[in-house]
Amino acid sequence: MRMRGARLLLLGFGLASASVDATSSSETFVDASREVEGLIVEMRYFGSDNFTGRPVAGYEAPVCLLTR
């Protein structure tokens, strides 16, 4: 049981550090529709047509941001 707790703790630290790195350099994020001419973006989390049945909190616009 102790090993399981230690593994979960290490996994949590790993996930936390990965999310910090991903959000620390906002200059690397680009709007996909500005990079690809004629791209049609359908962001399901913005509307209610997704697995939750309602818009997901945090999605303020139907924009697809990608990293460079």
Secondary structure, DSSP 4 states (H G I P E B T S, - for coil): -HHHHHHHHHHHHHHHHHHHHHHH-GGGEEEHHHHSTT-----GGGSS-STTSSPPTT--SS--EEE-
